[in-house]
Amino acid sequence: MILWAHQLIIGFEGTDPEHPCVKKMLRYAKEKKIIGVILFARNIYNHGQLKNLTRAFKEANPEIEIASDEEGR
């Protein structure tokens, strides 16, 4: 196991829990290989979608940190 990964907050492509990149990040979250994710404008298109995406991460790992980049918004 890569120990430094336990300190990473990762950005990713996709807006839906079924997107391949999001699925990979959800797996990493569940396995506690990452401590958080950062959401960019590319990950958000409306309130309901955002709620669904963040809920999926919290279900995978209730301790995960979810950050957002507001530079593009």
Backbone as a ProteinNet text record, in pm:
[ID]
protein_1_A
[PRIMARY]
MILWAHQLIIGFEGTDPEHPCVKKMLRYAKEKKIIGVILFARNIYNHGQLKNLTRAFKEANPEIEIASDEEGR
[TERTIARY]
84.4	0	89.3	45.9	120.6	77.2	164.6	127.8	101	173.3	151.9	13.5	-50.4	-184.6	-286	-259.8	-351.3	-358.5	-274.8	-273.9	-322.5	-370.9	-407.6	-553.4	-573.7	-705.3	-697	-784.6	-771.4	-887.1	-854.6	-954.1	-977.9	-1089.8	-1125.8	-1221.7	-1241.1	-1338.9	-1470.3	-1581	-1710.7	-1802.1	-1933.1	-2033.9	-2129.6	-2117.6	-2214.1	-2142.1	-2197.3	-2132.6	-2110.7	-2178.4	-2160.2	-2049.5	-1996.1	-1886	-1763.3	-1687.9	-1571.4	-1470.1	-1439	-1342.8	-1399.4	-1528.5	-1591.4	-1595.6	-1626	-1626.9	-1491	-1383.9	-1249.2	-1223.8	-1264.6	-1245.8	-1330.1	-1451.3	-1535.2	-1470.4	-1408.9	-1337.8	-1219.9	-1143.2	-1030.9	-1080.5	-1193.5	-1250.2	-1290.4	-1358.4	-1402.9	-1284.8	-1178.8	-1058.4	-968.5	-1009.4	-935.3	-794.4	-785.1	-658.6	-639.7	-748.1	-742.1	-817.5	-782.6	-855.4	-961.4	-958.1	-1057.7	-1055.9	-1157.2	-1167.9	-1192.6	-1155.2	-1184.2	-1272.9	-1379.6	-1473.8	-1443.9	-1438.4	-1417.5	-1546.2	-1550.4	-1669.3	-1709.2	-1611.7	-1641.9	-1720.1	-1721.5	-1790.2	-1930.7	-1971.2	-2097.1	-2180.2	-2307.5	-2395.4	-2529.1	-2569.4	-2688.2	-2689.3	-2779.2	-2784.5	-2812.4	-2909.2	-2943.9	-2830	-2762.5	-2648	-2535.4	-2509.9	-2404.9	-2437.1	-2561.4	-2604.5	-2585.4	-2620.7	-2604.9	-2457.4	-2373	-2229.6	-2166.3	-2194.6	-2135	-2189.7	-2316.6	-2374.5	-2301.8	-2270.5	-2199.8	-2063.8	-1992.2	-1861.9	-1876.5	-1976.2	-1996.8	-2042.5	-2116	-2154.1	-2033.4	-1943.5	-1822.1	-1729.8	-1721.3	-1635.4	-1688.4	-1759.1	-1816.8	-1714.5	-1587.7	-1483.3	-1416.7	-1454.2	-1386.6	-1409.1	-1307	-1315.3	-1356.9	-1452.2	-1495.7	-1473.6	-1385.9	-1352.5	-1402.3	-1413.4	-1450.9	-1358.6	-1335.2	-1255.8	-1353.7	-1350.9	-1446.5	-1390.6	-1269.2	-1206.6	-1288.5	-1340.1	-1415	-1560.3	-1607.3	-1751.1	-1769.2
-117.4	0	124.3	226.1	350.7	441.8	463.4	540	686.5	747.1	889	916.1	817.4	836.2	867.9	827.4	853.3	1001.8	1082.6	1225.8	1305.7	1239.6	1307.9	1350.8	1468.9	1515.8	1528.4	1458.6	1441	1505.1	1568.9	1614.8	1504	1510.2	1401.6	1453.7	1375.5	1404.5	1337.2	1392.9	1329.6	1404.2	1380.6	1447.6	1349.9	1223.2	1123.5	1003.7	943.3	826.4	709.1	707.3	599.3	627.3	746.5	781.7	700.5	646.2	561.9	627.5	754.8	821.9	837.6	869.4	884.5	749.4	643.9	509.6	476.1	513.2	487.1	565.9	692.4	774.6	722	674.4	615.8	490.8	411.5	292.3	332.5	432.3	480.4	533.2	604.1	656.8	542.4	443.4	330.2	254.9	240.5	170.1	260.5	385.3	485.4	508.1	505.8	534.2	683.7	759.6	905.9	962.4	1084.7	1146.1	1243.6	1277.9	1370.8	1389.3	1461.7	1497.9	1647.8	1706.1	1847	1854.4	1928.6	1945.5	2074.9	2064.9	2180.2	2207.5	2315.9	2349.5	2233	2156.3	2043.7	1932.5	1932.8	1829.2	1869	1993.6	2044.7	2108.3	2067.5	2137.2	2177.1	2118.3	2167.6	2113.5	2166.5	2132.6	1983.3	1928	1787.2	1693.8	1723.2	1641.7	1650.1	1771.3	1789.4	1711.1	1716.6	1642.5	1492.4	1442.2	1300.1	1259.6	1343.4	1313.4	1313.5	1416	1422.1	1311.4	1276.6	1167.2	1035.4	1012.5	889.6	882.4	995.2	995.2	972.3	1034.1	1016.2	873.9	810	670.2	577.9	612.2	532.1	544	665	689.3	811.2	791.4	903.5	1007	970.8	1061.8	1141.5	1117.8	1183.4	1334.6	1409.1	1554.3	1587.1	1678.7	1722.3	1873	1912.6	2054.5	2099.5	2230	2283.3	2398.3	2409.2	2518.4	2620.7	2741.1	2841.5	2938.2	2916.6	3007.2	3019.2	2907.9	2909	2947.2	2968.5	2998.4	3134.7
0	0	0	-70.9	-80.9	33.5	130.2	248.7	221.2	126.9	100.5	45.3	-14.2	-70.1	39	160.7	271.1	305.6	242.9	269.8	149.4	46.3	-76.9	-80.9	-134.9	-175.8	-327.6	-397.4	-541.6	-617.7	-728.9	-824.7	-926.1	-996.3	-1087.9	-1194	-1299.1	-1403.5	-1366.6	-1412.8	-1395.4	-1300.1	-1318.5	-1238.5	-1171	-1204.4	-1159.8	-1100	-995	-934	-1029	-1142.9	-1240	-1341.5	-1343	-1433.5	-1393.5	-1489.7	-1456.6	-1362.4	-1382.6	-1293.6	-1152.8	-1144.1	-1013.3	-942.5	-1016.1	-956.6	-895.3	-966.4	-916.4	-787.6	-785	-665.4	-548.8	-578.3	-473.4	-415.4	-501.7	-453.7	-365.1	-408.1	-327.3	-192.4	-193.9	-69.7	22.9	-32.3	48.3	108.8	31	77	162	180.1	257.5	202.4	69.5	3.2	-18	-4.6	-12.5	107.3	146	258.2	209.7	80.3	31.7	-118.5	-165	-305.8	-314	-428.4	-453.4	-576.9	-565.4	-674.7	-748.6	-881.2	-967.9	-1044.9	-1120.5	-1199.9	-1290.3	-1339.4	-1428	-1358	-1225.1	-1148.6	-1104.6	-1130	-1075.4	-1186	-1196.4	-1290.2	-1229.2	-1116.7	-1045.3	-902.4	-822.3	-679.9	-657.1	-727.1	-708.7	-744.8	-852.8	-896.8	-794.7	-744	-643.5	-516.6	-474.7	-355.9	-375.8	-492.6	-524.7	-523.1	-580.6	-587	-447.8	-368.7	-235.1	-144.3	-160.7	-82.9	-113.1	-240	-278.8	-209.7	-203.1	-135.8	14.1	75.5	219.8	252.8	163.1	184.6	169.9	77.9	59	179.4	235.6	351.5	426.7	536.4	610.9	658.9	664.3	712.7	600.9	476.8	364.7	368.1	331.3	319.5	176	162.4	29.7	22.1	-69	-86.8	-223.5	-239.3	-370.7	-409.5	-538.5	-593.5	-645.5	-592.2	-635.4	-738.8	-782.2	-875.8	-1005.4	-1053.3	-1179.7	-1163.3	-1042.9	-1020.4	-958.4
[MASK]
+++++++++++++++++++++++++++++++++++++++++++++++++++++++++++++++++++++++++

